[in-house]
Amino acid sequence: MEAEIVSYQEHMKDEVAGLFQQQYGVDKSEFSELMDNFYDHPYQKNKCIRVVALDKEKVIGFQSFFYWPYAKNGQIFNSFQSGNSLVHPDYRGEGIFQKLLLYIETNREKLGIDFLIGFPIEASKNSLLRNGWTNILDLYWYVKISNPLSLILPLNHGRLSRIFPFRKNQREETTTADSFRLTNEHSFSEWRYAYQRNNRYYTHEYREGSQAVHFTMKIRVQKFFIKELIIGNIIVSEGNPEFVRRAFADLFKKAFSCGCISFISIALNRSDPSGLIQIIESLRFKGLNRKIYFMVKPFSNPSYFLNPSFWQLYRSDIDTW
């Protein structure tokens, strides 16, 4: 069977949602709503790239590349993240995923794409490698115990929200940083808030005069009684290590006072030149044997985009944050 690879059309939404319902058990209507909020939002609708594989009129595969703008040294790049990749179980092993990925090759000049990025699961990592992507680094997880008594205390979102109130309009990220950082432009942030509106997020800001460190976090519950506070993003106005350490110490103190937080976690690029790894290790975070793959496919200047020390990444860089 020779699959036909075409651009996604609106009338295919029900079939695409059906693919994800069949594979992951997600509610079909909820996935359709996510597609509306994610791909058809005014910010993303005319930027994102959606591709389907067809067996005659039947949708048998889906792949998307959504606009995910990184900035470095004042330049905002036309970069896209790969996501929501799926091939119907009956058609796997026929090279359909590769054909979906190759669609971008014929359109990259017209779209002016600088590079693609992805955080693939194990099942799709090798397919990206065969397509010319490079696994330039992994985000490694670090954890620190917060409050052992949390195992017997229930999760209290009300108390968490009082101690770590969510600030929607957080400090703007500078685009002059010498590392690739995901932009915090207002329009991009508003789109993310729109499709993530059902999620709970918490923030903490530590200030000393004009200096500030801003943390964005969320809670993950494991086995009903282990509550993990995940640091998803950090914005630092001043990189002085002692100041950043004091900011973390203040965060630890507030997290302990919540009572219900078992441990704090963060995923980091060990090659990041910001010095945060050294700060984390000095604060007695423990490294885990758990990581997130990060892959890049540049369309020019590979030595620039494939240098792992140029990337400052966190858990919130992934669309599913």
PyMOL commands that set and color helices and strands:
alter all, ss='L'
color gray80, all
select helices_A, chain A and resi 10-24+28-38+89-91+96-106+108-111+122-130+148-152+157-163+186-195+241-258+276-282+302-305+308-310+315-317
alter helices_A, ss='H'
color red, helices_A
select strands_A, chain A and resi 4-7+49-55+58-67+70-72+75-76+79-87+115-118+134-145+181-182+202-208+211-222+226-236+263-269+286-298
alter strands_A, ss='S'
color yellow, strands_A
deselect
rebuild
show_as cartoon
